[in-house]
Amino acid sequence: MSERTRNLPRRSCLSIPGSSEKMLGKGPGIPADMIFLDLEDSVSPLEKEAARAKVVDAIKNQDWGEKVLCVRVNAWDTEWTA
């Protein structure tokens, strides 16, 4: 994130389920100021591990431009954050 975008107001925030390759692929092109990749409520327990890998891949290999990007994780005391 650049110094310019760090100080801009967040007008829009988009949630993308970490389990959806289709939505992760479209995320960088959506005109939202902030995007959070969700690993919590939008991902079923059976998909948690695969979703983590998809989110890591999306962060490393896609151009998110000047968007503020964050990841929503499960609570630290759950089995999914070990």
C-alpha positions in Angstrom: 0.0 0.0 0.0 1.4 3.4 -0.9 1.5 6.4 1.3 -1.2 8.0 -1.0 -3.7 5.2 -0.5 -2.9 4.8 3.2 -4.6 8.1 3.9 -7.6 7.9 1.6 -11.0 7.3 3.1 -12.5 3.8 2.4 -15.6 4.4 0.4 -16.3 0.7 -0.4 -15.2 -2.6 1.1 -15.8 -5.9 -0.7 -15.8 -9.3 1.0 -14.6 -12.2 -1.1 -15.0 -15.8 0.1 -11.5 -17.4 0.2 -13.0 -20.7 -1.1 -14.2 -19.1 -4.4 -11.6 -19.2 -7.2 -14.0 -17.4 -9.5 -14.5 -14.5 -7.1 -10.8 -14.4 -6.1 -10.0 -14.1 -9.8 -12.4 -11.2 -10.4 -11.4 -9.3 -7.2 -8.5 -7.3 -8.5 -10.8 -5.8 -11.3 -13.6 -4.7 -9.0 -13.5 -1.0 -8.2 -13.6 -1.2 -4.4 -11.2 0.7 -2.2 -10.7 -2.2 0.2 -11.1 -5.9 -0.2 -11.0 -8.5 2.5 -10.5 -12.1 1.7 -12.7 -14.1 4.0 -11.6 -17.3 5.6 -14.1 -17.2 8.4 -17.9 -17.3 8.0 -18.0 -17.6 4.2 -15.9 -20.8 4.1 -17.3 -24.1 5.2 -15.2 -26.2 7.7 -14.4 -28.8 5.0 -13.0 -26.0 2.7 -10.8 -24.1 5.2 -7.5 -25.7 4.3 -8.0 -25.3 0.5 -9.3 -21.7 1.0 -6.1 -20.7 2.9 -4.0 -21.9 -0.1 -6.2 -20.1 -2.6 -6.0 -16.8 -0.6 -2.2 -17.1 -0.3 -2.0 -17.7 -4.1 -4.3 -14.8 -4.8 -2.3 -12.4 -2.7 1.0 -13.5 -4.2 0.1 -13.8 -7.8 -2.6 -11.2 -8.6 -2.2 -7.5 -9.1 -4.4 -5.8 -6.5 -3.2 -2.3 -7.5 -3.8 0.4 -4.9 -6.6 -1.5 -3.1 -6.3 -2.1 0.7 -6.2 -5.8 1.0 -6.7 -7.8 4.2 -7.6 -11.3 5.3 -10.3 -12.2 7.8 -9.3 -15.3 9.7 -11.0 -17.5 12.3 -10.6 -16.8 16.0 -7.1 -17.8 17.2 -8.5 -20.3 19.6 -10.2 -22.5 16.9 -8.8 -25.5 15.1 -8.7 -23.6 11.8 -5.9 -21.2 12.8 -3.4 -23.8 14.1 
